[in-house]
Amino acid sequence: MPQINFEDTIAAISTPIGEGGIGIVRLSGPKAIEFVDQIFRSKSGQKLINTKPLRVIYGHIIDEKGNRIDEALVTLFKSPKSYTCEDLVEISSHGGIRVTRKILDLILKQGVRSAEPGEFTKRAFLNGRLDLAQAEAVLDVIRAKTDASLVIAQDQLQGHFSREIRKLRDDLMKVYAHIEAFVDFPEEDIEVFSHDEVLKRLEEIIKHVRNLILTYQKGEVMREGILTVIVGRPNVGKSSLLNALLVRDRAIVSEFPGTTRDALEEMIELDGILFRIVDTAGLGPHKDHLDQLSMERTKKYLEQGQIFLHVLDGSSPMTEEDRNIADLVAGKKVITVINKVDLLPTLTPTPLPFKGRGKGEGCIVRISAKTRSGLSDLERSLAGIVWNGSVHVDGVTVTRLRHKVALERALESLESAKKVFLNKESLEFLSFDIKTALDALAELIGEVYSEDLLDVIFSEFCIGK
């Protein structure tokens, strides 16, 4: 059992630290209402402990000397009808670093414990309000950067993904129960599935799991974005291109080669697709140790990148360095970007390896990062590489590596079970493989878990959630 003392009452600031219209301090635990009663005075004078739940009460926060700290609205939730399934109170005051910190300090002085990262959601999971996949979806909703990723996160939070996994487990459990009964009571006249029926059910479940795994590539992209690396020799306009795509000055731009020493990563959304754009140091002969370190980092991005923007200087002839970089990204998803077309053009695309002049992978786009000419063509080409520029959320989608790994473990065991069955090996081996697959599915939704697993998952959360 995870090491959480449910007798503790916890508290944290649940809104971002800083100035804002509103700030929220949240408490959860058996004495949450009692503790707030000690620092809150409602306008009616009624105690919170005597107030019906699901009410919002107006009043003031006071300190130990009776001084007013701020106006506040207090919202009451009583167990089990709350986010954590415990008594829960939210204090809404004016936003601001000092006022919310002062309210939290007053609460902590009463003996309340400061919440750990993600502890509210962790309590919701341990108290059965959410399963583990839904708990992870809470964080995905908070971090969603596109409409598509928000739709997927909301679907998972509503339990669509979990229901799909439970259906798989139920179907597999029926096969497992029959096999176990036959193994445990071989002398009994127990009716089991026919040979063809067992095989059919296993194959259907294997197909279902395999199809779920195949959605991960799209799901990861929608959740994390596509790593898009800008490469080229020094002074071809890579940083200017990054700034043009962001419509702001993020990277330092200079006429002197080698200005960019470290990789800069930013995010943009094009047609509902999230791109993680990385501006890298120019590849070419290095002058000093820092140049060498910068180029080594660039080479790492060459290994990790999913899409590459190979930038060339359209105002100068193609160089050996340009050709070497083209060789480095050959065979990958590349858009060749000829920059500085506002200057006298001297470079032609003839020597370049490319598939055609159409939009998308392998195309050539002529732009001026300075005047933004041709930038819309480049954006359309980028979006066109990914699923032909179309973003659709079709059915359940796997978005987390942990889910994919669990499904792969289940698939491996299921395929082993099918092999055992076809080879007419001992049913005990078949039973073991099916049970292993069931355990992998159970771990995915948190029916089986370890403290270490929960620590890893909830450490990603902010303290107030």
Residue pairs with C-beta under 8 A, 6 or more apart in sequence:
2 122
2 126
2 451
2 454
3 451
4 119
4 122
4 123
4 126
6 29
6 30
6 86
6 123
7 29
7 30
8 29
8 113
9 27
9 28
9 29
9 30
9 31
9 32
9 35
9 111
9 112
9 113
10 27
10 28
10 29
10 112
10 113
10 114
10 115
10 116
10 119
10 120
10 123
11 25
11 26
11 27
11 28
11 35
11 104
11 107
11 108
11 112
11 113
11 114
11 115
12 25
12 26
12 104
12 114
12 115
12 119
12 120
12 463
12 464
13 23
13 24
13 25
13 26
13 100
13 101
13 104
13 463
13 464
14 24
14 25
14 26
14 90
14 120
14 464
14 465
15 22
15 23
15 24
15 95
15 100
15 464
17 97
17 100
18 95
18 96
18 97
19 95
19 96
19 97
20 95
20 96
21 94
21 95
22 92
22 93
22 94
22 95
23 92
23 93
23 94
23 95
23 96
23 99
23 100
23 103
24 90
24 91
24 92
24 93
24 100
24 464
25 90
25 91
25 93
25 100
25 103
25 104
25 107
26 88
26 89
26 90
26 91
26 120
26 464
27 35
27 36
27 88
27 89
27 90
27 91
27 107
27 112
28 82
28 83
28 84
28 86
28 87
28 88
28 89
28 115
28 120
28 123
29 86
29 87
29 112
30 86
30 87
31 87
31 112
32 86
32 87
32 88
32 89
33 48
33 49
33 76
33 78
33 87
33 89
34 49
35 107
35 110
35 111
35 112
36 48
36 74
36 89
36 91
36 107
37 47
37 48
37 49
38 110
39 61
39 62
39 63
39 103
39 106
39 107
39 110
40 48
40 57
40 59
40 60
40 61
40 62
40 72
40 74
40 91
41 59
41 60
41 62
42 48
42 51
42 57
42 58
42 59
42 74
43 58
43 59
44 57
46 57
48 57
48 74
48 76
48 89
51 57
51 76
52 76
53 76
53 77
53 78
53 81
54 76
54 77
54 81
55 75
55 76
56 73
56 74
56 75
57 73
57 74
57 75
57 76
58 71
58 72
58 73
59 71
59 72
59 74
60 68
60 69
60 70
60 71
60 72
61 68
61 69
61 70
61 71
61 72
61 91
61 93
61 103
61 106
62 68
62 69
63 69
63 102
63 106
64 106
64 109
69 93
69 99
69 102
69 103
69 106
70 93
70 94
70 99
70 102
70 103
71 93
71 94
72 91
72 92
72 93
72 103
73 91
73 92
74 89
74 90
74 91
74 92
75 89
75 90
75 92
76 89
77 83
77 87
77 88
77 89
77 90
78 87
79 85
79 86
79 87
80 86
80 127
80 129
82 88
83 120
83 124
83 129
84 120
84 123
84 124
84 127
84 129
85 123
85 124
85 127
85 128
85 129
86 123
86 127
91 103
93 99
93 100
93 103
108 114
114 463
115 463
115 464
116 122
116 458
116 463
117 458
117 459
117 460
117 461
117 462
117 463
118 139
118 457
118 458
118 459
118 460
118 461
118 462
118 463
118 465
119 458
119 463
120 464
120 465
121 130
121 135
121 138
121 139
121 458
121 461
121 465
122 135
122 454
122 458
124 130
124 135
125 131
125 132
125 134
125 135
125 446
125 454
130 138
131 159
131 162
131 445
131 446
131 447
132 444
132 445
132 446
132 449
132 457
133 156
133 161
133 162
133 165
133 403
133 444
133 445
133 446
134 156
134 157
134 159
134 162
135 446
135 457
135 458
136 156
136 400
136 402
136 457
137 153
137 154
137 156
137 157
137 161
138 157
138 461
138 465
139 460
139 461
139 465
140 149
140 152
140 153
140 156
140 157
140 223
140 399
141 150
141 153
141 154
141 157
142 462
142 465
144 150
144 153
145 225
145 267
145 269
145 274
146 222
146 269
146 272
146 273
146 274
147 272
148 222
148 272
148 273
148 391
148 393
149 222
149 223
149 274
149 399
151 393
152 219
152 222
152 223
152 393
152 397
152 399
153 223
153 399
155 161
155 393
155 396
155 397
156 162
156 399
160 396
161 396
161 397
161 398
161 403
162 445
164 212
164 396
165 441
165 444
165 445
166 445
168 205
168 208
168 209
168 441
169 438
169 441
169 442
171 201
171 204
171 205
172 205
172 414
172 434
172 437
172 438
172 441
173 438
174 201
175 193
175 198
175 201
175 202
175 205
175 434
176 431
176 434
176 435
176 438
178 190
178 192
178 193
178 198
179 192
179 198
179 427
179 430
179 431
179 434
180 431
181 190
181 192
182 190
182 192
182 427
183 427
183 428
183 431
192 198
193 201
198 421
199 418
199 421
199 422
202 414
202 417
202 418
202 421
203 418
205 414
206 411
206 414
206 415
206 418
209 407
209 410
209 411
209 414
210 411
212 396
212 398
212 407
213 398
213 404
213 407
213 408
213 411
215 395
215 396
215 397
215 398
216 398
216 399
216 401
216 403
216 404
218 387
218 397
219 397
219 398
219 399
219 400
220 399
220 401
221 273
221 274
221 386
222 273
222 274
222 391
222 393
222 397
222 399
223 399
223 400
224 274
224 276
225 267
225 274
225 275
225 276
226 273
226 274
226 275
226 276
226 306
226 307
226 386
227 276
227 278
227 301
227 304
227 305
227 306
227 307
228 275
228 276
228 277
228 278
228 305
228 306
228 307
228 308
228 309
228 382
229 278
229 280
229 301
229 302
229 304
229 305
229 307
229 308
229 309
230 238
230 241
230 242
230 277
230 278
230 279
230 280
230 308
230 309
230 311
231 238
231 280
231 283
231 298
231 301
231 302
231 308
231 309
231 310
231 311
231 325
231 328
231 329
232 238
232 282
232 283
232 310
232 311
232 312
232 322
232 325
233 282
233 283
233 284
233 319
233 321
233 322
233 325
234 257
234 258
234 281
234 282
234 283
234 284
235 255
235 256
235 257
235 258
235 282
235 313
236 282
236 311
236 312
236 313
236 339
236 340
237 311
237 313
237 339
237 340
237 369
238 260
238 279
238 280
238 282
238 311
239 251
239 252
239 253
239 259
239 260
239 264
239 279
240 251
240 253
240 339
240 369
240 370
241 279
241 309
241 311
241 337
241 339
241 367
241 369
242 250
242 251
242 264
242 266
242 277
242 279
243 249
243 250
243 251
243 253
243 369
244 367
244 369
244 372
244 375
245 268
245 277
245 375
245 378
245 379
246 266
246 268
246 277
250 264
250 266
251 260
251 264
251 279
252 259
252 260
253 259
257 282
258 281
258 282
258 287
258 291
260 279
260 280
260 281
260 282
260 294
261 281
261 290
261 291
261 294
262 281
262 294
262 297
263 278
263 279
263 280
263 281
263 297
263 298
263 301
264 278
264 279
265 276
265 277
265 278
265 279
266 276
266 277
267 274
267 275
267 276
267 277
268 274
268 275
268 277
269 275
270 379
270 382
270 383
271 383
271 389
271 391
272 391
273 383
273 386
273 387
273 391
275 307
275 382
278 301
278 305
280 297
280 298
280 301
281 291
281 294
281 295
281 297
281 298
282 298
283 295
283 298
283 299
283 321
283 324
283 325
283 328
284 295
284 321
286 292
286 294
286 295
302 308
302 328
302 329
305 332
306 333
307 332
307 333
307 334
307 335
307 382
307 385
307 386
308 329
308 332
308 333
308 334
308 335
309 334
309 335
309 337
309 378
310 325
310 326
310 329
310 334
310 335
310 336
310 337
311 337
311 339
312 318
312 322
312 336
312 337
312 338
312 339
312 347
312 352
313 339
313 340
313 347
314 338
314 339
314 340
314 341
314 343
314 345
314 346
314 347
314 366
315 340
315 343
315 344
315 345
315 346
315 347
316 346
316 347
317 346
317 347
318 347
318 351
318 352
323 351
326 336
326 352
326 353
330 353
333 361
333 385
334 361
334 362
335 361
335 362
335 363
335 364
335 365
335 378
335 381
335 382
335 385
336 349
336 352
336 354
336 363
336 364
336 365
337 365
337 367
337 378
338 347
338 349
338 364
338 365
338 366
338 367
339 367
339 368
339 369
340 368
340 369
340 370
341 366
341 367
341 368
341 373
341 374
342 368
342 370
342 371
342 373
349 364
352 364
354 362
354 363
354 364
355 361
355 362
355 363
356 362
356 363
357 363
357 364
359 377
359 380
359 381
359 384
360 381
360 384
360 385
360 388
360 389
361 384
361 385
363 381
365 374
365 377
365 378
365 381
366 374
366 377
367 373
367 374
367 375
367 377
367 378
368 374
369 375
380 389
383 389
398 404
398 407
402 444
402 457
403 444
406 440
406 441
406 443
406 444
407 440
407 441
407 444
409 436
409 437
409 440
410 436
410 437
410 440
410 441
411 437
413 433
413 434
413 436
413 437
413 440
414 433
414 434
414 437
416 433
417 430
417 433
417 434
417 437
420 426
420 429
420 430
420 433
421 430
439 448
442 448
443 449
443 453
